[in-house]
C-alpha cells in the first residue's frame, strides 16, 4: 500500500505563489511517475504536471512557464512550485503516484482570489 499526504494549499492573491508538497510512504517501486492533478466542481480531473523517476517532466499548456514540478526521490516527495497564480488556477489539487497502480492523495484546496 502507498499513502500520499499533500500540504501547502491555501488562499493567495492573483500573481502570488504557492508551493505544494506531497510525501509518499509505503511500498514504493523505484520506477514510478509522480504528479499533480486538479479538479473544480462539475469538471473532470485534469493533469497539471508530472515527473518520472528519471526526472522527465510534462505540463499542461495552461501552466507552462508558471509552474515547476520537482522531486526528491530519496524522500519520495514531489513538489509543485506555482508562480504567477491566476483565478482560473483555483481548484482542489491532488497528488498522484503511478507505477503498476494509481494512488491518490486526499487533495488540497488552492484558491486564487483578491
C-alpha positions as CSV (number, residue, x, y, z in Angstrom):
1,X,0.0,0.0,0.0
2,X,1.0,3.6,-0.7
3,X,-0.1,6.7,1.2
4,X,0.2,10.2,-0.2
5,X,0.0,13.2,2.1
6,X,-0.3,16.7,0.5
7,X,0.4,20.1,2.1
8,X,0.8,23.7,1.0
9,X,-2.5,24.7,-0.3
10,X,-4.3,27.9,0.7
11,X,-5.6,31.3,-0.3
12,X,-3.4,33.6,-2.4
13,X,-3.9,36.8,-4.4
14,X,-3.6,36.8,-8.2
15,X,0.1,37.0,-9.2
16,X,1.1,35.3,-6.0
17,X,2.9,32.0,-5.4
18,X,2.4,28.7,-3.5
19,X,4.4,25.6,-3.1
20,X,2.6,22.2,-2.8
21,X,4.4,19.2,-1.3
22,X,3.4,15.5,-1.4
23,X,5.1,12.9,0.6
24,X,4.7,9.2,-0.3
25,X,5.1,6.3,2.1
26,X,4.6,2.6,2.0
27,X,5.9,0.1,-0.6
28,X,7.1,2.2,-3.5
29,X,8.7,1.0,-6.6
30,X,11.9,2.8,-7.7
31,X,10.3,3.3,-11.1
32,X,7.2,5.5,-10.9
33,X,5.7,8.7,-12.0
34,X,4.5,11.3,-9.6
35,X,2.3,14.2,-10.5
36,X,-0.3,16.8,-9.7
37,X,-3.8,16.9,-11.0
38,X,-6.6,19.4,-10.2
39,X,-10.3,19.4,-10.2
40,X,-13.1,22.0,-10.0
41,X,-16.7,21.2,-9.3
42,X,-18.5,19.8,-12.3
43,X,-15.4,19.2,-14.3
44,X,-13.1,16.3,-14.9
45,X,-9.8,16.0,-13.0
46,X,-7.0,17.2,-15.2
47,X,-3.3,16.8,-15.3
48,X,-1.3,19.8,-14.1
49,X,2.3,18.3,-14.2
50,X,4.1,15.1,-13.7
51,X,7.6,13.8,-13.4
52,X,9.1,10.4,-13.9
53,X,11.7,8.7,-11.7
54,X,14.1,9.7,-14.4
55,X,13.1,13.3,-14.0
56,X,11.3,13.7,-17.3
57,X,8.5,16.2,-17.0
58,X,5.4,17.3,-18.8
59,X,3.0,20.1,-18.1
60,X,-0.5,21.2,-19.0
61,X,-0.3,24.1,-21.6
62,X,-2.1,26.4,-19.2
63,X,0.6,26.2,-16.6
64,X,3.8,26.1,-18.7
65,X,6.2,28.8,-17.7
66,X,4.4,29.4,-14.4
67,X,4.6,26.1,-12.6
68,X,7.6,23.8,-11.9
69,X,7.4,20.2,-10.7
70,X,10.3,18.6,-9.0
71,X,11.0,15.6,-6.8
72,X,13.3,14.3,-4.2
73,X,13.4,10.5,-4.8
74,X,15.3,9.8,-1.6
75,X,12.4,11.3,0.3
76,X,9.7,10.0,-2.1
77,X,8.4,13.6,-2.2
78,X,7.2,15.7,-5.1
79,X,6.8,19.4,-5.2
80,X,4.8,21.9,-7.3
81,X,6.1,25.4,-7.3
82,X,3.2,27.6,-8.6
83,X,4.1,31.2,-9.6
84,X,2.0,34.0,-11.1
85,X,-1.2,32.3,-10.0
86,X,-4.4,33.2,-11.7
87,X,-8.0,32.9,-10.6
88,X,-8.5,30.0,-13.0
89,X,-5.9,28.0,-11.1
90,X,-8.4,27.7,-8.3
91,X,-9.1,24.0,-7.7
92,X,-8.5,21.1,-5.5
93,X,-5.1,19.8,-6.3
94,X,-4.4,16.0,-6.0
95,X,-1.1,14.3,-5.8
96,X,-0.7,11.1,-7.8
97,X,1.8,8.3,-7.8
98,X,1.6,5.8,-10.7
99,X,3.5,2.6,-11.1
100,X,1.6,-0.7,-11.6
101,X,-1.3,1.1,-9.9
102,X,-2.6,4.6,-9.4
103,X,-2.5,6.2,-6.0
104,X,-4.1,9.5,-4.9
105,X,-3.8,11.9,-2.1
106,X,-6.7,13.4,-0.3
107,X,-6.4,16.7,-2.1
108,X,-5.5,20.3,-1.0
109,X,-7.5,23.4,-1.9
110,X,-5.8,26.2,-3.8
111,X,-7.8,29.4,-4.1
112,X,-6.6,32.4,-6.1
113,X,-8.7,35.4,-5.3
114,X,-8.3,39.1,-4.4
